[in-house]
């Protein structure tokens, strides 16, 4: 009845402004205090010198200028793009291939998915421990295997060779998330309308033709989505792998942005005094790069959708 | 959902690969990748039962004497019991607090119109794109100032609030699309107020979404490294990943102990994954995909 006499403010006809306010108070208040405020403050920090104690000292753009001269920043960004390259040209396509093959078999696919997906649910830190046993140049799994099949010349020092180390700290992360892409693609493949595939079969298309002319075009949306996820997630690189495999070495060639940011903030495992103003500047660089990439991939997605 | 029902629920009626050679090759390829994923773990489990000398000299051989006490020593010297306890407290605490906050937040957005609603929503979704590292330095400073830095409750609360935008987005979409308004209207006619509607109708009917979200958040929290390492003053609040990272720096030469520690930390994950494979796979993929 009240709804007839008063303009109906609430869609469902109950609840009050006070109630709504009380519901939102804790989540939004907590979010503002512990997320929005520190994130904005971080921007301010990046124009200051701060050791973690005492006063902030305003230094203008100095942190950003020293960033351009810091070889570790350059290495970390290059390694981010290397990681992106590995993810785009190995992880996502290989995930698709595995998903496609899984969709062709009847028995055992559930057990296989279990093993494919297992690394996704294990923490990076544990897997980094595992990869130390894989990479050890004297008795590691990889080199022992290579020697046992007679490929002694390939049994290299994976973590201490400056040419190999940057790739060696990226490969575990690429490997780890293959299974995630498998499940994404498999769900999409199995969601495809069977009628279309049947029709193609009746028209005489063989397996490859079905894949190329029917399945792949219909999966473009998922492929773009997997690519966007991969691009945004790969730039910063992992933390655990550089931290636990190489400590960023040798000669600082295996730094990633995550690892460098961690190093700058946590001086207790690194070298001496904290430079939190400079750390905030590197954090901001990471944010800027991810934002630019997100914007680009969104445009790319829009372009594909409108085709 | 339907695709998963098809994969997990029913068996397909047609064998697609009729050619036996092709089928053999496909199986060989898939099994090879499964082995690449799993054999290293078995190998490390065996390394944990050897002496270091054996690891160096016969990396592929079975242990000569099965040194099960390696596992016991590793469990004790590496404080794995404490890390496991911390992991449980941190993951369960952060997940349940995060779900509560997100449910409280999603309900008004899903059901009512209020001032600044769309502005708040756009802002929340924009914040969602912010990398977690953006807030970490001022957050540490802030918690140090109020004397809570390095305490478990502070780590849990700070971590849980970070998940609010995504969880709210996920729950709002579920509430709007799935929960019928007629139920609420009937309850309101019977005299229920906003809180009663929320507790008696909205929360129970959101259970499927809360479960999916809960699994995603739990696994993410259990595996979190960056945040836990930086928000801890010392090892007393370390979870398994942080403890393992710390251990690898210390026990650099005791390979069999490191291997044992790996396996002990890995077993809980393995058990959870075996018991709830379907839910975990679904939770992890829907969680991440909706987040794009």
Interface residues (C-beta under 8 A of the other chain):
Chain A: X9 X10 X11 X12 X13 X14 X15 X16 X17 X19 X20 X23 X24 X26 X27 X28 X30 X31 X33 X34 X35 X36 X37 X38 X39 X41 X42 X45 X52 X98 X101 X102 X103 X104 X105 X106 X108 X109 X110 X111 X112 X113 X114 X115 X116 X117 X118 X119 X120 X121 X122 X123 X124 X125 X126 X128 X129 X130 X132 X133 X134 X138 X139 X140 X141 X144 X148 X178 X179 X180 X183 X184 X186 X187 X188 X190 X191 X225 X228 X229 X236 X239 X240 X243 X244 X258 X261 X262 X265 X266 X269 X276 X279 X280 X283 X284 X286 X287 X290 X291 X294
Chain B: X2 X3 X4 X6 X7 X8 X11 X12 X14 X15 X16 X17 X23 X26 X27 X29 X30 X31 X33 X34 X35 X37 X38 X40 X41 X43 X44 X47 X55 X56 X57 X59 X60 X101 X102 X104 X105 X107 X108 X111 X112 X113 X114 X120 X124 X127 X129 X130 X131 X133 X134 X135 X136 X137 X138 X139 X140 X141 X142 X157 X158 X161 X162 X164 X165 X168 X181 X184 X185 X188 X193 X194 X195 X197 X198 X219 X222 X223 X224 X225 X226 X229 X230 X240 X241 X242 X244 X245 X248 X249 X255 X258 X259 X261 X262 X265 X266 X269 X270 X272 X273 X274 X277 X280 X281 X284 X285 X288 X289 X292
